[in-house]
Amino acid sequence: MALLSFEIPDELFAGRYPSPQACACALRLAAAIHCYRRGELSHGRAAEIAGLSRAQFIDALTAAGEEAYTLEPDELEHQLAVLAKR
């Protein structure tokens, strides 16, 4: 995995996060949520980037007010058909 490094002024995270590491974790999660929302990453890959399990990432999506699952109309139709056969 690539390592990205950039500087953030102390006043941007001071008082909001207990440490620079906590700020880095929050930024990784925000980036993972952003890329997931754009459809660029799956749950699993976004969770990996955020440093979370898949279940934790889904919980983080919900906490952030994001939809944890999205289905296109044809995917929804297929899933309903599968459920109806049970």
N, C-alpha and C positions, 0 to 999 in steps of 0.2 A: 504494500500500500504506500502511496506517496505521502511524504511529509511536507505540509505547508507551514510556512512560518511568516508571521507579520506582526508588526508592532501596534499596540493599542495604548493610547494615553492612559495613565493610571486613573485619572478622574472619570473615565468612562466605565470602569468596573468597580472602583473603590466605593464601598457602601452598598453596592448591589450584590456583590459576590464576596465570599469570605477569602478567596484566594485567586490568583491568576489561573490556576488549574480548574477551579469551579467555573470561571468565566469561559475557559476553553471548552469545557463540557457543554455549557449552554449554547455556545456558538456552533459546536458540532451538531447538536440536536436541532438547532434552528435551520442549519444548512440541510440536514437530512429531511426534515419536514418540508422545507421549501422544494427540494428536488423530488420528493415523493408526490407532493401536491401537483407538480408539473407533469407527472407521469414518467419521470426520468429514472426512477428507482422503484424497485419492489419493496414490500415491507421488510423482507429479510436483508436486502442490501442496505436500505436506509438504516435499519437497526444496527447493522455492522458498523456503518460510518458513525453513528451516534454513540457507539460503545454500549449498546443495550441488547437485551434479548428481544426477539420478535414480539413477545407478549408485552414487554415493557415499552417498546416503541409504539405499539397500538394504544396502550394506556396513555402515553405521552401525546399521541395525536388527539385522543379524546379530550385530555386535559387542556390542549391548545385550541379546542373548539373546531378541530378538523374532522372530516369524515374519515373513518378508518377503512372503509371499504367503498369502492366505487365500481359500478357495473354499467356497461353500455346496455342499451335496451335489448339488443339481441342476446347478450350474455344473461340478462335477467330472465328473458323468455326461456332460454335453455335451462337455467337453474330451476325455474318453476316447473318445467316439463319433467325434469328429473325427479323433483320432489313429488309431483303428482303420480308418478309411477310406483312410488313406495307404498 
